């Protein structure tokens, strides 16, 4: 006698096994892929104020940070640094004030926890800057926004290409700025000032044109010396015109030196940028201490004039430090 076969049981078993496998797969923890690209620098942490000794340090997300101070060498992996106030992470160019050598570092830690040092470099960063282990030196720290390729190199523990060496003229300005500040208080994070004796700009210099001076200086009062009234007539004996002699004193006045001063044609300027709005151009000129002049449909902002390209170099660095990376040195029109 044959028993009946239930063909539905194998199908039910397969369904049960499939649901159990799906449940097990849902319980498997999912590992997130590591962030790449610009997202790898987030989240950015600023942090709360803290105190070292009697000095309060307040972290802030300052884009145009530019300060000078001492540097100490420490630990850390890769070309990294510790800073008291810049966001974590952020990027900065560090320049040795004795050699002008400049490198790019990634700021990842708070520190150094002493008031007389501005930044602490890792061993790899110190070696790239040319500092021996344990050495102390003076540096400039300027926050920058490097391209993603250089960010990725630093995140991976590598080195970014070195920057162009800072010119000696700007190094002298930075050393003077360091000498004028107190080493035990937070340094002013502003771009370096221009050297003494070189004003950042001469506003409205083209207004004084020397061509107008000869028109004013032409004596109109010389006419009385040869006027018909002084000419001898047939009935009156001729006599020397003594009375009108003092009158030419007015035309004898020489033009003021300021009126004859040339408008520095052929001198050197730093062109910061060109704007389609005059108000925007004047705002930037006021911030940098420059001048505004029309150029077709645009308004250009310039710093200068300077005697040569070497003396214009600090002004070019100032413009680039303020975020105008396309600024360049050129001669006057």
MIFIKE-741921 format. One record per residue (C-alpha): residue in one letter; x, z, y. Coordinates in steps of 0.2 Angstrom, whole numbers, padded with zeros to 4 digits, always signed. Example, Ala and Ser with C-alpha at 12.3 -4.5 7.8 and 13.67 -1.06 7.14 Angstrom:
BEGIN
A+0062+0039-0022 S+0068+0036-0005 
//
This chain:
BEGIN
X+0000+0000+0000 X+0008-0005+0017 X+0006+0006+0032 X+0002-0002+0049 X+0016-0005+0061 X+0014+0000+0079 X+0024-0013+0089 X+0020-0004+0106 X+0033+0010+0102 X+0049+0001+0105 X+0043-0006+0121 X+0038+0011+0127 X+0055+0018+0122 X+0064+0004+0132 X+0054+0008+0148 X+0058+0027+0146 X+0077+0023+0144 X+0077+0012+0159 X+0068+0025+0170 X+0081+0038+0165 X+0095+0027+0169 X+0088+0023+0186 X+0086+0042+0189 X+0104+0046+0184 X+0110+0032+0196 X+0100+0039+0210 X+0108+0056+0208 X+0126+0049+0209 X+0134+0054+0226 X+0137+0039+0237 X+0154+0039+0245 X+0154+0031+0263 X+0167+0018+0267 X+0180+0023+0279 X+0176+0018+0297 X+0187+0003+0304 X+0188-0006+0320 X+0184+0004+0336 X+0172+0015+0327 X+0187+0023+0319 X+0191+0032+0336 X+0174+0040+0336 X+0167+0053+0339 X+0178+0057+0354 X+0179+0076+0358 X+0183+0083+0375 X+0181+0102+0372 X+0179+0117+0383 X+0191+0125+0396 X+0205+0136+0389 X+0218+0148+0397 X+0237+0148+0395 X+0244+0163+0403 X+0235+0164+0420 X+0232+0145+0421 X+0215+0137+0416 X+0215+0120+0409 X+0199+0110+0409 X+0198+0095+0397 X+0190+0080+0405 X+0187+0061+0400 X+0197+0054+0415 X+0200+0036+0414 X+0213+0034+0427 X+0224+0049+0422 X+0241+0047+0428 X+0253+0062+0429 X+0271+0067+0427 X+0279+0083+0419 X+0290+0089+0405 X+0289+0084+0387 X+0293+0093+0371 X+0296+0087+0353 X+0285+0094+0339 X+0278+0090+0322 X+0264+0078+0318 X+0263+0062+0308 X+0265+0045+0316 X+0267+0040+0334 X+0255+0054+0340 X+0254+0067+0354 X+0246+0083+0359 X+0239+0085+0377 X+0229+0099+0386 X+0215+0089+0394 X+0213+0071+0388 X+0200+0067+0375 X+0203+0067+0357 X+0207+0054+0352 X+0213+0044+0366 X+0228+0033+0370 X+0242+0034+0383 X+0258+0026+0389 X+0273+0038+0389 X+0288+0034+0400 X+0304+0042+0400 X+0309+0045+0418 X+0328+0044+0415 X+0328+0027+0406 X+0311+0019+0410 X+0307+0017+0392 X+0289+0016+0388 X+0279+0018+0372 X+0261+0019+0367 X+0255+0035+0358 X+0238+0041+0351 X+0233+0059+0357 X+0225+0068+0342 X+0229+0087+0346 X+0227+0100+0360 X+0244+0107+0366 X+0257+0110+0370 X+0252+0129+0372 X+0265+0131+0387 X+0262+0128+0405 X+0278+0120+0409 X+0276+0105+0397 X+0264+0091+0400 X+0264+0083+0383 X+0270+0086+0365 X+0276+0071+0355 X+0277+0070+0336 X+0294+0067+0328 X+0291+0048+0326 X+0285+0046+0344 X+0300+0056+0351 X+0312+0045+0340 X+0303+0029+0347 X+0305+0035+0365 X+0324+0039+0362 X+0322+0058+0362 X+0333+0069+0350 X+0323+0083+0340 X+0321+0098+0351 X+0325+0089+0367 X+0316+0092+0383 X+0314+0078+0396 X+0303+0072+0410 X+0290+0059+0407 X+0275+0050+0415 X+0259+0050+0405 X+0246+0037+0409 X+0230+0034+0400 X+0227+0016+0394 X+0214+0006+0384 X+0225-0004+0372 X+0219-0018+0361 X+0211-0014+0344 X+0227-0021+0335 X+0238-0008+0343 X+0225+0006+0340 X+0224+0001+0321 X+0243+0002+0320 X+0244+0019+0327 X+0229+0025+0316 X+0238+0019+0301 X+0254+0029+0306 X+0264+0014+0312 X+0271+0010+0329 X+0264-0001+0343 X+0276-0013+0352 X+0286-0005+0366 X+0280-0009+0384 X+0291-0017+0397 X+0303-0005+0405 X+0298+0003+0421 X+0308-0003+0436 X+0320+0009+0445 X+0310+0008+0461 X+0295+0016+0453 X+0305+0028+0443 X+0312+0035+0459 X+0294+0037+0466 X+0289+0046+0450 X+0304+0058+0450 X+0301+0063+0468 X+0282+0066+0463 X+0288+0077+0449 X+0300+0087+0461 X+0286+0090+0473 X+0274+0098+0461 X+0274+0115+0453 X+0278+0115+0435 X+0267+0130+0431 X+0250+0122+0437 X+0240+0107+0431 X+0249+0092+0438 X+0239+0080+0449 X+0233+0066+0439 X+0234+0052+0452 X+0244+0036+0453 X+0261+0038+0461 X+0262+0037+0480 X+0271+0023+0489 X+0289+0026+0495 X+0291+0034+0512 X+0293+0021+0526 X+0283+0008+0517 X+0265+0009+0522 X+0253+0002+0509 X+0245-0010+0520 X+0244-0017+0538 X+0226-0019+0542 X+0221-0034+0553 X+0239-0039+0555 X+0234-0058+0558 X+0223-0053+0573 X+0238-0052+0584 X+0244-0071+0586 X+0259-0074+0597 X+0252-0091+0602 X+0240-0082+0614 X+0254-0073+0623 X+0261-0088+0633 X+0243-0092+0640 X+0242-0075+0647 X+0260-0075+0653 X+0258-0091+0664 X+0259-0085+0682 X+0243-0091+0691 X+0249-0081+0707 X+0265-0092+0710 X+0254-0104+0719 X+0255-0094+0736 X+0273-0097+0736 X+0270-0116+0738 X+0252-0115+0745 X+0248-0126+0760 X+0247-0110+0771 X+0265-0108+0769 X+0270-0126+0772 X+0278-0129+0789 X+0268-0139+0802 X+0273-0150+0816 X+0268-0137+0830 X+0274-0121+0821 X+0292-0119+0818 X+0296-0116+0800 X+0300-0098+0795 X+0305-0091+0778 X+0290-0085+0768 X+0295-0067+0767 X+0278-0059+0765 X+0272-0068+0749 X+0289-0064+0740 X+0283-0047+0731 X+0267-0056+0724 X+0276-0064+0709 X+0279-0047+0702 X+0263-0049+0691 X+0269-0065+0682 X+0286-0057+0679 X+0278-0044+0667 X+0284-0049+0650 X+0272-0049+0635 X+0271-0033+0626 X+0282-0033+0610 X+0267-0030+0599 X+0260-0046+0605 X+0275-0056+0601 X+0277-0047+0584 X+0276-0060+0570 X+0263-0058+0557 X+0275-0056+0543 X+0274-0074+0538 X+0284-0077+0522 X+0284-0059+0517 X+0278-0052+0500 X+0261-0046+0495 X+0253-0039+0479 X+0236-0047+0476 X+0225-0034+0467 X+0209-0044+0464 X+0196-0056+0472 X+0178-0052+0474 X+0162-0062+0479 X+0155-0047+0488 X+0164-0041+0504 X+0158-0023+0502 X+0165-0022+0485 X+0182-0028+0491 X+0182-0016+0505 X+0178-0002+0493 X+0193-0006+0482 X+0204-0009+0497 X+0200+0009+0504 X+0204+0017+0487 X+0221+0008+0486 X+0225+0008+0504 X+0225-0011+0505 X+0218-0025+0516 X+0204-0037+0514 X+0205-0055+0519 X+0192-0070+0516 X+0197-0084+0504 X+0184-0097+0503 X+0169-0089+0495 X+0178-0074+0490 X+0186-0058+0497 X+0203-0054+0491 X+0211-0037+0491 X+0230-0036+0495 X+0243-0023+0496 X+0258-0026+0508 X+0267-0034+0516 X+0284-0029+0508 X+0302-0036+0511 X+0304-0042+0494 X+0298-0042+0476 X+0308-0026+0471 X+0299-0016+0485 X+0283-0023+0480 X+0285-0018+0462 X+0278+0000+0465 X+0263-0007+0473 X+0260-0018+0458 X+0261-0004+0446 X+0249+0006+0457 X+0236-0008+0456 X+0238-0010+0437 X+0237+0009+0435 X+0220+0009+0444 X+0214-0004+0431 X+0217-0021+0439 X+0228-0028+0425 X+0228-0045+0433 X+0236-0040+0449 X+0252-0050+0454 X+0266-0052+0467 X+0265-0067+0478 X+0271-0073+0495 X+0261-0072+0511 X+0250-0088+0516 
//
